[in-house]
Amino acid sequence: EDDTEEVAEIKAAHFEESMKYARRSVSDDDIRKYQAFAQTLQQSRGFGSEFRFADRPAGTTAAASDPFTTSDNKEDDDLYS
């Protein structure tokens, strides 16, 4: 007896059929709000990327002054071994 079950697949025809009954759910006003938000977000990207403390040279990277980085690169001992 063959007990294999057929795996259901969503095909292009399913989407085409569902789109026949689809309706617009986002208003023009909501789209304008999103576009304004996206533009503001795009303009604010990069803000703070040039931030440096006064006592830190401009060429120093954050990784070089990370207090949690170990210089010997040894693995930490496992707490449970």
N, CA and C of each residue as an Amber inpcrd file, in Angstrom:
protein
   243
   0.8420000  -1.1750000   0.0000000   0.0000000   0.0000000   0.0000000
   0.8920000   1.2450000   0.0000000   0.5500000   2.2380000  -0.8060000
   1.3390000   3.4640000  -0.9370000   0.7960000   4.5190000   0.0270000
   1.5950000   4.8350000   1.0710000   1.1650000   5.7860000   2.0950000
   1.7490000   7.1820000   1.9070000   2.3270000   7.4550000   0.7380000
   2.9110000   8.7750000   0.5220000   1.8020000   9.7960000   0.3140000
   1.9760000  10.9330000   0.9610000   1.0020000  12.0100000   0.8220000
   1.5220000  13.0300000  -0.1690000   0.6230000  13.5520000  -0.9560000
   1.0040000  14.5720000  -1.9200000   1.1910000  15.9020000  -1.1900000
   2.2640000  16.5900000  -1.5070000   2.5500000  17.8820000  -0.8960000
   1.8430000  18.9610000  -1.7080000   1.0570000  19.7680000  -1.0150000
   0.3330000  20.8420000  -1.6910000   1.3100000  21.9300000  -2.1230000
   1.1090000  22.4500000  -3.3030000   1.9550000  23.5130000  -3.8320000
   1.0880000  24.6980000  -4.2250000   1.5940000  25.8730000  -3.9610000
   0.9200000  27.0820000  -4.4150000   1.5440000  27.4390000  -5.7540000
   0.7170000  27.5090000  -6.7590000   1.2040000  27.7640000  -8.1170000
   0.7020000  29.1160000  -8.6110000   1.2280000  29.5310000  -9.7460000
   0.8570000  30.8220000 -10.3300000  -0.6500000  30.9220000 -10.5450000
  -1.2740000  29.8490000 -10.9290000  -2.7180000  29.8610000 -11.1690000
  -3.4870000  30.2270000  -9.8980000  -2.9920000  29.8020000  -8.7500000
  -3.6480000  30.1470000  -7.4890000  -3.6030000  31.6570000  -7.2490000
  -2.4440000  32.2640000  -7.4940000  -2.3180000  33.7090000  -7.3170000
  -3.1830000  34.4580000  -8.3220000  -3.1900000  33.9990000  -9.5550000
  -3.9970000  34.6600000 -10.5800000  -5.4720000  34.6140000 -10.2140000
  -5.9290000  33.4930000  -9.7190000  -7.3270000  33.3570000  -9.3160000
  -7.6390000  34.2780000  -8.1360000  -6.7470000  34.3410000  -7.1670000
  -7.0040000  35.1840000  -5.9920000  -6.9860000  36.6670000  -6.3490000
  -6.1680000  37.0480000  -7.3260000  -6.0930000  38.4540000  -7.7110000
  -7.3570000  38.9270000  -8.4230000  -8.1590000  38.0140000  -8.9180000
  -9.4300000  38.3990000  -9.5420000 -10.3420000  39.0740000  -8.5210000
 -10.1940000  38.6860000  -7.2520000 -11.0770000  39.1800000  -6.2030000
 -10.3660000  40.1400000  -5.2490000  -9.1490000  40.4980000  -5.5670000
  -8.3790000  41.3840000  -4.6890000  -8.8730000  42.8130000  -4.8260000
  -8.7310000  43.5540000  -3.7580000  -9.0890000  44.9620000  -3.7880000
  -7.9650000  45.7590000  -3.1510000  -7.9100000  47.0020000  -3.4850000
  -6.8800000  47.8760000  -2.9410000  -7.1640000  48.1080000  -1.4590000
  -6.1330000  47.9600000  -0.6320000  -6.3410000  48.1120000   0.8070000
  -5.5830000  49.2900000   1.4040000  -4.8260000  50.0210000   0.5940000
  -4.0400000  51.1510000   1.0880000  -4.4820000  52.4020000   0.3390000
  -4.8040000  53.4330000   1.1030000  -5.2820000  54.6750000   0.4850000
  -4.1140000  55.4900000  -0.0630000  -4.4350000  56.4280000  -0.9600000
  -3.4150000  57.3300000  -1.5040000  -2.7580000  58.1330000  -0.3810000
  -3.5430000  58.5260000   0.6170000  -3.0100000  59.2830000   1.7480000
  -1.9860000  58.4490000   2.5230000  -2.2840000  57.1750000   2.7470000
  -1.3340000  56.2990000   3.4450000  -0.0530000  56.1150000   2.6410000
  -0.1760000  56.0250000   1.3350000   1.0120000  55.8830000   0.4820000
   1.8700000  57.1400000   0.5650000   1.2350000  58.3190000   0.5550000
   1.9860000  59.5730000   0.6890000   2.6910000  59.6550000   2.0420000
   2.0190000  59.2180000   3.1140000   2.6460000  59.2120000   4.4410000
   3.8710000  58.2990000   4.4470000   3.7370000  57.1230000   3.8510000
   4.8640000  56.1890000   3.8030000   6.0180000  56.7740000   2.9940000
   5.7060000  57.3890000   1.8540000   6.7640000  57.9680000   1.0220000
   7.4990000  59.0830000   1.7600000   6.7780000  59.8960000   2.5140000
   7.4120000  60.9530000   3.2990000   8.2950000  60.3470000   4.3850000
   7.8000000  59.3000000   5.0410000   8.5920000  58.6180000   6.0630000
   9.8440000  58.0040000   5.4520000   9.7090000  57.3370000   4.3090000
  10.8530000  56.7010000   3.6520000  11.8950000  57.7370000   3.2520000
  11.4480000  58.8880000   2.7750000  12.3800000  59.9500000   2.3890000
  13.1170000  60.4870000   3.6150000  12.4040000  60.6970000   4.7040000
  13.0300000  61.1660000   5.9430000  14.0450000  60.1490000   6.4490000
  13.6870000  58.8860000   6.3990000  14.5930000  57.8310000   6.8450000
  15.8430000  57.7920000   5.9780000  15.6700000  57.9150000   4.6790000
  16.8080000  57.8950000   3.7590000  17.7460000  59.0640000   4.0360000
  17.1930000  60.2260000   4.3190000  18.0090000  61.4100000   4.5880000
  18.7620000  61.2900000   5.9040000  18.1820000  60.5780000   6.8650000
  18.8250000  60.4790000   8.1760000  19.8470000  59.3510000   8.2450000
  19.9010000  58.5000000   7.2450000  20.9030000  57.4250000   7.2540000
  22.2860000  58.0300000   7.2280000  23.1600000  57.4200000   7.9560000
  24.5140000  57.9170000   8.0040000  24.7290000  58.9480000   9.0900000
  23.6600000  59.4090000   9.7120000  23.8020000  60.3750000  10.7900000
  24.6060000  59.7410000  11.9080000  25.6510000  60.4130000  12.3430000
  26.4730000  59.9100000  13.4280000  27.6340000  59.0590000  12.9810000
  27.7430000  58.7860000  11.6980000  28.8320000  57.9270000  11.2290000
  30.1790000  58.6150000  11.3340000  30.1770000  59.9280000  11.4110000
  31.4230000  60.6790000  11.5430000  31.6820000  61.0900000  12.9930000
  30.8850000  60.5840000  13.9260000  31.0300000  60.9530000  15.3300000
  32.3450000  60.4260000  15.8940000  33.0750000  61.2660000  16.5900000
  34.3210000  60.8920000  17.2610000  34.3890000  61.6480000  18.5830000
  34.8570000  60.9740000  19.6350000  35.1440000  61.6730000  20.8830000
  36.3690000  62.5370000  20.6580000  36.4780000  63.6190000  21.3960000
  37.5640000  64.5740000  21.1980000  38.9330000  63.9510000  21.4470000
  39.0440000  62.9940000  22.3870000  40.3400000  62.4060000  22.7150000
  40.7010000  61.2080000  21.8430000  39.9050000  60.9160000  20.8320000
  40.1380000  59.7540000  19.9810000  40.5300000  60.2190000  18.5920000
  41.6420000  59.7400000  18.0620000  42.0520000  60.1410000  16.7100000
  41.0270000  59.7070000  15.6650000  40.9330000  60.4570000  14.5920000
  39.9400000  60.1890000  13.5470000  40.1520000  58.8490000  12.8740000
  41.3770000  58.3460000  12.7810000  41.6400000  57.0850000  12.0910000
  41.4050000  55.8530000  12.9340000  41.1230000  56.0160000  14.2260000
  40.9200000  54.8800000  15.1160000  39.5320000  54.3070000  14.9050000
  39.4490000  53.0030000  14.7720000  38.1500000  52.3580000  14.5820000
  37.5900000  51.9340000  15.9210000  36.3060000  51.6690000  15.9520000
  35.6530000  51.2520000  17.1870000  36.1880000  49.9110000  17.6630000
  36.4990000  49.0050000  16.7510000  36.9870000  47.6830000  17.1300000
  38.3360000  47.7730000  17.8250000  39.1490000  48.7410000  17.4390000
  40.4750000  48.8760000  18.0330000  40.3950000  49.3240000  19.4800000
  39.3510000  50.0540000  19.8480000  39.2340000  50.5370000  21.2160000
  38.1420000  49.8140000  21.9890000  37.6870000  48.6870000  21.4970000
  36.6300000  47.9320000  22.1560000  37.1610000  47.3160000  23.4450000
  36.6290000  47.6850000  24.6080000  37.1490000  47.1550000  25.8630000
  36.8590000  45.6710000  26.0540000  35.9620000  45.1020000  25.2540000
  35.6080000  43.7010000  25.3990000  36.3840000  42.7950000  24.4620000
  37.2180000  43.3450000  23.6350000  38.0330000  42.5620000  22.7150000
  39.3080000  42.1440000  23.4220000  39.6530000  40.8450000  23.3160000
  40.8950000  40.3760000  23.9220000  41.9880000  40.4060000  22.8830000
  43.1820000  40.7500000  23.3060000  44.2880000  40.8740000  22.3640000
  44.9060000  39.5350000  22.0070000  44.7390000  38.5180000  22.8650000
  45.3750000  37.2360000  22.5850000  44.4910000  36.3060000  21.7640000
  43.2390000  36.6910000  21.5180000  42.3010000  35.9310000  20.6910000
  42.1270000  34.4890000  21.1510000  42.3070000  34.1980000  22.4410000
  42.0870000  32.8540000  22.9650000  40.6050000  32.6680000  23.2250000
  40.1390000  31.4490000  23.0360000  38.7450000  31.1370000  23.3150000
  38.5130000  31.1940000  24.8220000  37.3590000  31.6840000  25.2330000
  37.0250000  31.6670000  26.6490000  36.7790000  30.2350000  27.0840000
  37.1120000  29.9540000  28.3260000  36.8380000  28.6250000  28.8650000
  35.3390000  28.4420000  28.9730000  34.8810000  27.2450000  28.6890000
  33.4730000  26.9260000  28.8040000  33.0910000  26.9170000  30.2780000
  31.9990000  27.5670000  30.6310000  31.5820000  27.6330000  32.0230000
  31.2320000  26.2700000  32.5980000  30.8130000  25.3480000  31.7530000
  30.3080000  24.0750000  32.2360000  31.2770000  22.9200000  32.0560000
  32.5120000  23.1770000  31.6730000  33.4400000  22.0520000  31.5140000
  34.3530000  21.9060000  32.7040000
